[in-house]
């Protein structure tokens, strides 16, 4: 015991010496601790586990208080535990007090309501309308409906009262494991139901007054710029990406240029820089101002006002808010004569966003925005990189080469940091973005945005046409770069849906590497390496089932994917392909040589795990003869249906029907390991999840029937 106590004291002293060296970096962990509590609330399923986490966090804080007084580790453990508990309570409280519960079940109803906002989506030929239903206590407080462009009535705008028929649905949860969770996002946005309005849409009371400034600017830019540059020009001016064609948006993502479409640091910095430059030049024209006025302070104040106005105009999304906060802190530091571009600046911005919008933590926007900026600032603070990038007297070609190398290095670092986030959320990550950004970032910063700003400015006197033409040519070049890079077979990396545990391990290791400064920072490479190995070893699912049971995709022995319903839409096909990490076309299951299909059923033989599996899937809502269906059920290992299956349907291993899917959501099945992933955990009590029908509660998805050693039927 004496030897153990001595080792503990030696280890504690070493930790204190290390923390003393890292004392400037310790405050950077404040938003991390708060974020751990927020992430725990999303990851854990119900109130008991949330309370258990809070108790565990407070126990950690109490344990820290047992350490010697004045120790840095004592303060870190106490503060970290309290902050983690605060983060969990913060998001829990916001969910209870401010969230909008979803509609209980789909319903067809006539709605009369007041319009709260109108957003045009030209790329999809529709308009999105948010409204507050009147005289409908059974409906949520706010609903969102899509109105076809040809059905949009005159007088539609904020404050109008409209009437229409619609089939309202609860906001959609992920269709398959790893899919986009619109239900959670809609809950915090206050959207309780969605649907598509049926004609006619009647205006009971027209909108009064002019449309909002953002809507007027949207229409103005759309009138000045032609396709295909129109969508991006609108996005840069208003932050609204609804006018960008799907093909262009996908090319920007695959080429690593999607960050240019999200109004963030690049755009806010460019605008503020232009405003400060113009104000300094204009004030310098006056001798009195140049000699007596604090020009930098005045220009910084003007730039700050421009940045805040631009943030509000473009919708105040998380990257824009973060960039605006960071810009304000930088301007404040410059006004006081201090270097403000540090990791503390990034941490302050993250803390402010998490306090006011804690739900943003689990979204790709927050994660990619702060990860990229943190990596960029951490790289800039590194002594060797700063020495290499520092300005010096040298010949022009060396200066240009140095600038290109610095740009390429920062691009590679950002690509590496963003790759796990992109793979987790989108199952796809760009590989050539560093090269594309060498041209795209200067083009956007120094050509496109100044030209568009000048075009809008000269439009006040009717002379903006030449600038709009130049803007269109520059944006056309930007799109050509995006499409050219995305066409390369090396442009993207695909993976099946990434488990949350693997993603958490990788991000924990990256945060450790980025926030510390001593050599112990490289310990974070251990979790990162383990996570990367886990990513490379991910096994793509053999069977995917959507949450409604209507759509099923299977993996064939040659690695292709096939889908049950040949008439499935592009959205369903994209969701299934992305979740499986598959980039080809989905062929119909009925065309597979190992499938035998009728108008009601499909029987498919699959080879996995060194054995043959028999899959039986329903493909219509017609009643099947009991004798035939009971025989087929008994011969199948897995039966999948979008209806409730009778008790006498007894497959060898697993029966997936409407009642089971009501509990689990969509499924991904790995036959090699006989493993099942589901959208929802058992007992998940997050407020945006619809209650489980009582008839479905007796089904336990975690306990499929055991595999019996019986001969496999041959097709």
C-alpha positions in Angstrom: 0.0 0.0 0.0 2.9 2.4 0.8 4.3 1.8 -2.7 0.9 2.4 -4.3 0.5 5.6 -2.3 3.9 6.8 -3.3 3.2 6.1 -7.0 -0.1 8.0 -6.7 1.7 11.0 -5.2 4.4 10.9 -7.9 1.7 10.7 -10.7 -0.3 13.5 -9.1 2.8 15.7 -8.9 3.6 15.0 -12.6 0.1 15.8 -13.6 0.3 19.1 -11.8 3.6 20.0 -13.4 2.1 19.2 -16.8 -1.0 21.3 -16.2 1.2 24.2 -15.0 2.9 24.1 -18.4 -0.5 24.0 -20.1 -2.2 26.6 -17.9 -2.9 28.9 -20.9 -4.8 26.0 -22.6 -6.9 24.9 -19.6 -9.8 27.5 -20.2 -10.3 26.1 -23.7 -11.9 23.0 -22.2 -14.8 25.0 -20.7 -17.0 24.6 -23.8 -15.8 21.0 -24.2 -17.1 20.1 -20.7 -20.4 21.9 -21.4 -20.7 20.1 -24.7 -20.1 16.7 -23.1 -23.2 17.3 -21.0 -25.3 18.3 -24.0 -24.1 15.3 -26.0 -24.9 13.0 -23.1 -28.5 14.2 -23.1 -28.8 13.4 -26.8 -27.0 10.0 -26.5 -28.8 8.7 -23.4 -32.3 7.4 -23.9 -34.5 8.6 -21.0 -34.9 10.7 -17.8 -33.3 8.1 -15.5 -30.2 8.0 -17.5 -30.1 11.8 -17.8 -30.4 12.0 -14.0 -27.7 9.3 -13.6 -25.3 11.3 -15.8 -25.9 14.5 -13.8 -25.3 12.6 -10.6 -22.1 11.1 -12.0 -20.9 14.5 -13.2 -21.5 16.0 -9.7 -19.8 13.0 -8.1 -16.8 13.7 -10.3 -16.8 17.3 -9.1 -17.0 16.2 -5.5 -14.2 13.7 -6.0 -12.1 16.6 -7.4 -12.7 18.5 -4.2 -11.0 15.8 -2.2 -7.7 16.6 -3.9 -5.2 19.0 -2.2 -6.4 22.6 -2.1 -4.9 24.8 -4.8 -4.2 22.0 -7.2 -5.1 22.6 -10.8 -6.4 19.1 -11.3 -8.8 19.8 -8.3 -10.2 22.9 -10.0 -10.4 21.2 -13.4 -12.3 18.1 -12.1 -14.7 20.3 -10.0 -15.4 22.8 -12.9 -15.6 20.0 -15.5 -18.2 18.0 -13.5 -20.3 21.0 -12.8 -20.2 22.2 -16.4 -21.1 18.8 -17.8 -24.1 18.7 -15.4 -25.0 22.2 -16.5 -24.9 21.2 -20.1 -27.2 18.3 -19.6 -29.7 20.4 -17.6 -29.4 23.2 -20.1 -30.5 21.2 -23.1 -33.0 19.2 -21.1 -34.6 22.5 -19.8 -34.7 24.0 -23.3 -36.4 20.8 -24.7 -39.0 20.9 -22.0 -39.8 24.6 -22.1 -39.3 25.7 -25.8 -39.6 22.6 -28.0 -42.7 21.9 -30.1 -44.2 18.4 -29.6 -44.8 16.6 -32.9 -48.2 15.7 -34.3 -49.3 12.4 -32.7 -50.2 10.7 -36.1 -50.8 11.6 -39.7 -54.1 13.4 -40.4 -55.9 14.9 -43.4 -57.4 18.2 -42.4 -58.4 21.6 -43.7 -56.2 24.3 -42.1 -56.7 28.0 -41.6 -53.8 29.8 -40.2 -51.6 32.9 -40.1 -48.5 32.9 -42.1 -45.3 33.4 -40.1 -42.8 33.2 -42.9 -42.5 32.4 -46.6 -39.4 31.0 -48.2 -39.0 30.3 -51.9 -37.2 27.2 -53.0 -36.8 27.6 -56.8 -34.6 24.6 -57.2 -37.6 22.4 -56.3 -40.4 24.6 -57.8 -42.1 25.2 -54.5 -42.5 27.7 -51.6 -42.2 26.7 -47.9 -44.7 28.4 -45.6 -44.6 28.4 -41.8 -47.9 29.2 -40.3 -49.8 29.1 -37.0 -53.1 27.2 -37.2 -56.2 29.0 -36.0 -59.1 27.2 -34.2 -57.3 23.8 -34.3 -56.4 22.7 -30.7 -55.4 19.2 -31.9 -52.7 20.6 -34.2 -49.3 21.8 -33.2 -48.7 25.5 -32.6 -46.6 25.8 -35.8 -46.6 23.8 -38.9 -44.7 23.9 -42.2 -46.2 23.2 -45.6 -44.9 23.1 -49.1 -46.9 24.9 -51.8 -46.2 24.3 -55.4 -45.0 27.3 -57.4 -48.0 27.1 -59.7 -50.4 27.1 -56.7 -49.0 30.1 -54.9 -51.8 32.7 -54.6 -51.5 36.5 -54.7 -51.2 38.1 -51.3 -49.2 35.3 -49.7 -46.8 36.8 -47.3 -46.0 37.2 -43.6 -49.2 38.1 -41.7 -51.5 36.7 -44.3 -54.3 34.2 -43.4 -54.7 31.3 -45.7 -56.9 28.2 -46.0 -56.1 24.9 -47.7 -56.4 21.1 -47.4 -53.3 19.1 -46.4 -52.2 15.7 -45.1 -50.1 16.6 -42.1 -47.4 14.3 -40.9 -45.1 14.3 -37.9 -41.6 15.5 -38.8 -39.8 12.5 -40.2 -37.2 10.6 -38.0 -34.2 9.0 -39.7 -35.4 6.4 -42.3 -32.4 4.1 -41.6 -29.7 4.1 -39.0 -27.3 7.0 -39.5 -29.9 9.0 -41.6 -30.8 12.6 -41.2 -33.0 13.2 -38.1 -35.4 16.0 -39.2 -37.7 15.2 -36.2 -35.1 16.4 -33.7 -34.2 19.5 -35.7 -37.9 20.4 -36.2 -38.6 20.0 -32.5 -36.2 22.7 -31.6 -37.2 24.9 -34.5 -40.8 24.8 -33.3 -42.2 22.8 -36.2 -44.8 20.2 -35.1 -46.0 18.9 -38.4 -45.2 19.1 -42.1 -47.1 18.5 -45.3 -47.9 19.6 -48.9 -50.8 21.9 -49.4 -53.4 20.8 -51.9 -55.0 23.2 -54.4 -56.7 25.5 -54.1 -54.8 27.6 -51.6 -57.2 30.4 -50.6 -56.1 33.7 -49.1 -58.6 34.8 -46.4 -56.6 37.9 -45.5 -53.7 39.1 -47.7 -50.4 40.2 -46.3 -50.0 43.9 -45.6 -46.8 45.8 -46.3 -43.7 44.9 -48.2 -41.9 41.5 -47.9 -39.0 41.3 -45.5 -35.6 42.7 -46.7 -34.2 39.2 -47.1 -37.0 38.2 -49.4 -36.7 41.3 -51.5 -33.0 40.8 -51.8 -33.6 37.2 -52.8 -35.9 38.3 -55.6 -33.6 41.1 -56.7 -30.5 38.9 -57.1 -32.6 36.2 -58.8 -33.6 38.8 -61.4 -30.1 40.0 -62.1 -28.2 36.7 -62.4 -29.0 33.8 -64.8 -28.7 30.1 -64.1 -26.5 28.2 -63.2 -24.8 31.0 -61.2 -28.1 32.4 -59.9 -28.4 30.0 -56.9 -25.0 30.6 -55.5 -25.3 34.4 -56.1 -28.5 34.3 -54.0 -26.8 32.2 -51.3 -23.9 34.6 -50.9 -26.2 37.6 -50.6 -29.0 36.1 -48.4 -27.7 32.8 -46.9 -30.6 31.0 -48.5 -29.5 27.8 -50.4 -33.0 27.0 -51.8 -32.2 28.2 -55.3 -29.1 26.0 -55.8 -29.8 23.1 -58.2 -29.3 19.6 -56.6 -26.6 18.8 -59.2 -24.6 21.9 -58.3 -25.0 21.4 -54.6 -23.8 17.9 -54.9 -20.8 19.0 -57.0 -19.9 21.6 -54.4 -20.0 19.0 -51.6 -18.0 16.4 -53.5 -15.4 18.9 -54.4 -14.9 20.1 -50.9 -16.3 23.6 -51.7 -19.6 23.3 -49.8 -18.3 25.6 -47.0 -18.4 28.4 -49.5 -22.2 28.1 -49.5 -22.5 28.4 -45.8 -22.3 32.0 -44.7 -19.4 31.8 -42.3 -16.0 33.2 -41.5 -14.9 33.6 -45.1 -17.9 35.7 -46.0 -18.2 37.7 -42.8 -14.5 38.5 -42.8 -14.5 39.5 -46.5 -17.4 41.9 -45.9 -16.0 43.4 -42.7 -12.6 43.8 -44.4 -14.1 45.6 -47.3 -16.1 47.9 -45.0 -13.0 48.7 -42.9 -10.9 49.3 -46.0 -13.5 51.7 -47.5 -14.1 53.6 -44.3 -10.3 54.1 -43.7 -9.9 55.4 -47.3 -12.8 57.7 -47.1 -11.9 59.2 -43.8 -8.3 59.6 -44.9 -9.5 62.0 -47.5 -10.1 64.5 -44.7 -7.0 66.0 -43.2 -8.7 66.7 -39.9 -10.0 63.2 -39.6 -6.7 61.7 -40.6 -4.8 63.7 -37.9 -7.3 63.9 -35.0 -9.8 61.0 -35.3 -9.2 57.4 -34.1 -9.6 56.0 -37.6 -9.1 52.3 -36.7 -11.6 52.5 -33.9 -14.2 54.1 -36.1 -13.6 51.7 -39.0 -13.7 48.7 -36.7 -17.1 49.9 -35.3 -18.4 50.3 -38.9 -17.1 46.8 -39.8 -18.8 45.4 -36.6 -22.1 47.0 -37.6 -21.8 45.6 -41.1 -21.0 42.1 -39.7 -24.0 42.1 -37.4 -26.3 43.3 -40.1 -25.1 40.7 -42.6 -25.5 38.0 -39.9 -29.1 39.0 -39.3 -29.8 39.4 -43.0 -28.6 35.9 -43.9 -30.7 34.1 -41.2 -28.3 34.0 -38.2 -27.3 30.3 -38.8 -24.7 28.8 -36.4 -21.6 29.3 -38.7 -22.6 32.9 -39.3 -23.3 33.6 -35.6 -19.9 32.0 -34.7 -18.1 34.1 -37.3 -19.8 37.3 -36.3 -18.9 36.7 -32.6 -15.4 35.9 -33.5 -15.2 39.0 -35.8 -16.5 41.2 -33.0 -13.9 39.9 -30.6 -11.1 40.3 -33.1 -12.2 43.9 -33.8 -12.3 44.6 -30.1 -8.8 43.1 -29.7 -7.5 45.2 -32.6 -9.1 48.3 -31.2 -7.3 47.7 -27.9 -4.0 46.8 -29.7 -4.0 43.1 -28.8 -3.7 39.9 -30.8 -7.2 38.5 -30.7 -7.0 35.6 -33.2 -6.4 32.8 -30.7 -8.0 29.6 -29.6 -9.5 31.5 -26.7 -11.5 33.4 -29.3 -12.8 30.2 -30.8 -13.7 28.8 -27.3 -15.6 32.0 -26.5 -17.6 31.8 -29.6 -18.4 28.1 -29.0 -19.4 28.8 -25.4 -21.8 31.5 -26.5 -23.4 29.3 -29.2 -23.8 26.4 -26.8 -25.4 28.5 -24.1 -28.0 30.0 -26.5 -28.4 27.1 -29.0 -27.3 23.9 -27.2 -29.1 21.8 -29.7 -26.6 23.0 -32.4 -23.9 20.8 -30.9 -25.1 17.6 -32.6 -25.6 19.2 -36.1 -22.9 19.1 -38.8 -23.0 22.9 -39.1 -21.6 23.5 -35.6 -19.2 20.6 -35.7 -17.7 21.4 -39.1 -17.5 25.1 -38.4 -15.7 25.0 -35.1 -13.6 22.0 -36.0 -12.3 23.8 -39.1 -11.6 27.1 -37.3 -10.0 25.3 -34.3 -7.7 23.3 -36.6 -6.8 26.5 -38.6 -5.9 28.5 -35.5 -4.0 25.6 -33.8 -1.9 25.3 -37.0 -1.3 29.0 -37.2 -0.2 29.0 -33.5 2.4 26.2 -34.1 5.9 27.7 -34.0 7.3 25.9 -37.0 4.3 26.7 -39.2 4.2 30.3 -38.1 7.9 30.7 -38.9 7.4 29.1 -42.4 4.4 31.3 -43.2 5.9 34.6 -41.9 6.4 37.4 -44.4 10.0 38.0 -45.5 12.1 39.7 -48.1 12.4 37.2 -51.0 12.0 37.1 -54.7 8.4 37.1 -56.0 8.2 33.5 -57.2 9.3 32.2 -53.8 6.8 34.4 -52.1 4.0 33.0 -54.4 5.2 29.4 -53.9 5.3 29.9 -50.1 1.8 31.3 -50.1 0.5 28.4 -52.2 2.2 25.9 -49.9 0.6 27.6 -46.8 -2.8 27.5 -48.5 -2.4 23.8 -49.4 -1.2 22.9 -45.9 -4.2 24.6 -44.3 -6.5 22.9 -46.8 -5.1 19.5 -46.0 -5.4 20.0 -42.3 -9.0 21.2 -42.5 -9.9 18.3 -44.8 -8.4 15.8 -42.4 -10.2 17.3 -39.4 -13.6 17.5 -41.2 -13.4 14.0 -42.7 -14.8 12.1 -39.7 -17.6 14.7 -39.3 -18.5 14.4 -43.0 -18.4 10.6 -42.9 -20.6 10.5 -39.8 -23.3 12.8 -41.0 -23.2 12.4 -44.8 -21.4 9.0 -45.2 -19.2 10.8 -47.8 -16.1 13.0 -47.5 -14.2 15.0 -50.1 -10.6 14.0 -50.9 -9.5 16.8 -53.3 -10.9 19.8 -51.5 -7.5 21.1 -50.6 -6.6 21.5 -54.2 -9.9 22.9 -55.3 -9.8 25.5 -52.5 -6.5 26.9 -53.7 -8.4 28.5 -56.5 -11.9 28.6 -55.1 -11.2 30.5 -51.8 -9.3 33.4 -53.4 -11.9 33.5 -56.2 -14.8 33.8 -53.8 -13.0 36.2 -51.3 -11.3 38.6 -53.6 -13.5 38.4 -56.8 -17.0 37.1 -56.3 -18.0 38.8 -53.0 -16.6 42.2 -53.8 -18.2 42.2 -57.3 -21.6 41.2 -55.9 -21.3 43.9 -53.2 -20.4 46.5 -55.8 -23.3 45.3 -58.0 -25.8 45.8 -55.2 -24.2 49.1 -54.3 -24.3 50.4 -57.9 -27.9 49.1 -58.3 -28.9 52.0 -56.1 -28.1 54.3 -59.0 -29.0 51.8 -61.8 -25.4 51.1 -62.9 -25.0 47.6 -61.5 -25.4 45.6 -64.7 -21.6 45.3 -65.6 -20.8 44.1 -62.1 -23.6 41.5 -62.2 -22.2 40.2 -65.5 -18.7 39.9 -64.0 -20.2 38.2 -60.9 -22.0 35.7 -63.1 -18.8 34.8 -65.0 -16.9 34.3 -61.8 -19.5 32.1 -60.3 -19.7 30.1 -63.5 -15.9 29.5 -63.2 -16.5 28.4 -59.6 -19.1 25.9 -60.6 -16.8 24.6 -63.4 -14.1 24.0 -60.8 -16.6 22.2 -58.6 -18.0 20.0 -61.3 -14.5 19.3 -62.7 -13.1 18.2 -59.3 -16.2 16.2 -58.3 -16.0 14.2 -61.6 -12.8 12.7 -60.5 -13.0 9.1 -59.3 -10.8 10.1 -56.3 -13.0 13.1 -55.4 -14.9 11.4 -52.5 -14.6 8.6 -50.0 -17.7 6.6 -49.1 -18.4 4.6 -45.9 -21.5 2.9 -44.5 -23.2 4.7 -41.6 -20.6 5.3 -38.8 -21.5 4.3 -35.2 -21.7 7.1 -32.7 -19.1 5.4 -30.5 -16.5 5.4 -33.3 -17.2 9.1 -34.1 -17.0 10.1 -30.5 -13.6 8.3 -30.1 -12.1 10.1 -33.1 -13.4 13.5 -32.2 -12.2 13.1 -28.6 -8.7 12.3 -29.8 -8.8 15.3 -32.3 -9.9 17.7 -29.6 -7.1 16.5 -27.3 -4.5 17.0 -30.1 -5.8 20.5 -31.0 -6.2 22.1 -27.6 -3.0 21.1 -25.8 0.4 22.3 -26.7 3.0 20.1 -25.0 4.2 16.7 -26.4 1.4 14.9 -24.4 -1.0 16.3 -27.0 0.0 13.5 -29.3 -1.6 10.9 -27.0 -4.8 11.9 -28.8 -3.5 10.1 -31.9 -4.2 6.8 -30.2 -8.0 7.3 -30.1 -7.8 8.8 -33.6 -5.9 5.8 -35.0 -8.3 3.4 -33.3 -11.2 5.2 -34.7 -9.7 5.2 -38.2 -9.1 1.5 -38.1 -12.7 1.0 -37.0 -13.8 3.1 -39.9 -11.8 1.0 -42.4 -13.2 -2.2 -40.9 -16.8 -1.1 -41.0 -18.9 -3.8 -42.6 -21.6 -2.5 -45.0 -25.1 -3.7 -44.1 -26.5 -6.7 -46.0 -30.2 -5.6 -45.6 -31.6 -2.1 -45.0 -35.2 -1.5 -44.0 -36.8 1.9 -43.8 -38.9 2.9 -40.8 -42.2 2.4 -42.6 -41.2 -1.0 -43.9 -42.0 -0.2 -47.5 -38.5 0.1 -48.8 -35.9 -2.7 -48.5 -32.4 -2.8 -50.0 -30.2 -5.9 -50.1 -26.5 -6.3 -50.9 -25.8 -8.8 -53.6 -22.7 -11.2 -53.6 -20.9 -9.0 -56.1 -21.2 -5.9 -53.8 -24.1 -4.2 -55.7 -27.3 -3.0 -54.0 -30.8 -3.8 -55.1 -34.1 -2.2 -54.0 -37.5 -3.8 -53.5 -39.7 -1.2 -55.2 -38.5 -0.2 -58.6 -40.6 2.9 -58.5 -39.0 4.3 -55.4 -38.2 8.0 -55.6 -34.7 9.6 -55.8 -34.8 10.7 -52.1 -35.4 7.1 -50.9 -32.7 5.7 -53.2 -30.2 8.3 -52.0 -30.9 7.6 -48.4 -30.4 3.9 -48.8 -27.3 4.2 -51.0 -25.6 6.7 -48.6 -26.4 4.6 -45.5 -24.9 1.5 -47.2 -21.8 3.4 -48.5 -22.8 2.6 -52.1 -22.3 4.9 -55.1 -24.0 2.9 -57.9 -27.5 2.6 -59.2 -30.0 0.5 -57.3 -31.4 -2.2 -59.5 -34.8 -3.9 -58.7 -34.7 -7.0 -56.5 -37.0 -8.7 -58.9 -34.2 -8.7 -61.6 -31.7 -10.5 -59.4 -31.0 -14.1 -60.5 -31.3 -15.3 -56.9 -34.8 -13.7 -56.4 -38.2 -15.1 -57.2 -41.0 -12.5 -57.1 -44.7 -12.4 -57.5 -47.0 -9.4 -57.4 -47.3 -9.8 -53.6 -44.0 -11.4 -52.3 -40.3 -11.6 -53.1 -38.1 -14.5 -51.9 -34.4 -13.7 -52.1 -31.4 -15.9 -51.3 -28.4 -14.1 -49.8 -24.9 -15.4 -49.1 -23.2 -14.0 -46.0 -21.2 -15.3 -43.2 -20.4 -18.5 -45.0 -24.0 -19.6 -45.2 -27.2 -19.0 -47.2 -29.9 -16.8 -45.9 -33.5 -16.8 -47.1 -35.3 -13.4 -47.1 -39.1 -13.0 -47.7 -40.5 -9.5 -48.3 -44.0 -8.4 -49.0 -44.4 -5.9 -51.8 -48.2 -5.2 -51.9 -51.0 -4.7 -49.5 -53.1 -7.5 -50.8 -54.1 -10.5 -48.6 -52.0 -13.5 -49.2 -53.3 -17.1 -48.9 -52.6 -18.3 -45.4 -51.4 -21.7 -46.3 -48.9 -20.3 -48.9 -47.7 -17.5 -46.7 -47.3 -19.7 -43.6 -45.3 -22.2 -45.6 -43.1 -19.4 -47.0 -42.6 -17.8 -43.5 -41.4 -21.1 -42.1 -38.9 -21.5 -44.9 -37.5 -18.0 -44.5 -34.8 -16.8 -42.1 -36.1 -13.2 -42.2 -39.6 -11.9 -43.1 -40.1 -8.1 -43.7 -43.5 -6.5 -44.2 -44.9 -3.0 -44.1 -48.0 -4.4 -42.3 -48.6 -6.2 -39.1 -47.8 -9.9 -39.5 -49.9 -12.6 -37.9 -48.6 -14.8 -35.0 -48.5 -17.9 -37.2 -45.9 -16.3 -39.5 -42.8 -17.8 -37.8 -39.5 -17.2 -39.6 -36.4 -19.0 -38.4 -34.7 -15.9 -37.1 -36.3 -12.5 -37.4 -39.8 -11.1 -38.2 -39.9 -7.4 -39.1 -43.3 -5.8 -39.4 -45.1 -2.6 -38.8 -45.4 -3.2 -35.0 -41.7 -3.9 -34.6 -40.7 -0.9 -36.7 -42.9 1.3 -34.6 -40.5 0.6 -31.7 -37.2 0.5 -33.5 -37.5 2.7 -36.6 -35.4 1.7 -39.6 -33.0 -1.2 -39.4 -29.6 -2.1 -40.8 -28.8 -5.9 -40.7 -25.3 -7.3 -40.9 -25.7 -11.0 -41.7 -22.0 -11.8 -41.4 -22.1 -11.1 -37.7 -25.9 -11.6 -37.2 -26.0 -8.0 -35.9 -28.9 -5.5 -36.0 -28.7 -1.7 -35.8 -31.8 0.3 -35.2 -32.7 4.0 -35.4 -34.1 4.2 -31.9 -32.9 2.7 -28.6 -35.3 0.7 -26.4 -37.1 3.1 -24.1 -36.0 6.2 -25.9 -38.0 9.1 -24.3 -36.7 12.1 -26.2 -39.6 14.5 -26.7 -39.6 14.4 -30.5 -40.2 10.7 -30.7 -43.8 9.6 -31.2 -45.2 7.3 -28.4 -45.2 3.6 -29.2 -48.6 2.0 -29.8 -49.6 -0.3 -27.0 -50.0 -3.3 -29.3 -46.3 -2.9 -30.3 -44.8 -2.9 -26.8 -44.6 -6.7 -26.5 -42.1 -6.9 -29.4 -38.5 -6.8 -28.4 -36.2 -6.0 -31.3 -33.1 -6.9 -29.3 -34.2 -10.5 -29.0 -34.6 -12.1 -32.4 -35.4 -15.8 -32.6 -32.2 -18.0 -32.3 -30.7 -19.4 -35.4 -31.6 -23.1 -35.9 -29.4 -25.5 -37.7 -31.9 -26.4 -40.3 -31.4 -27.0 -44.1 -31.6 -23.8 -46.1 -34.3 -23.9 -48.8 -32.9 -23.5 -52.4 -34.6 -21.1 -54.8 
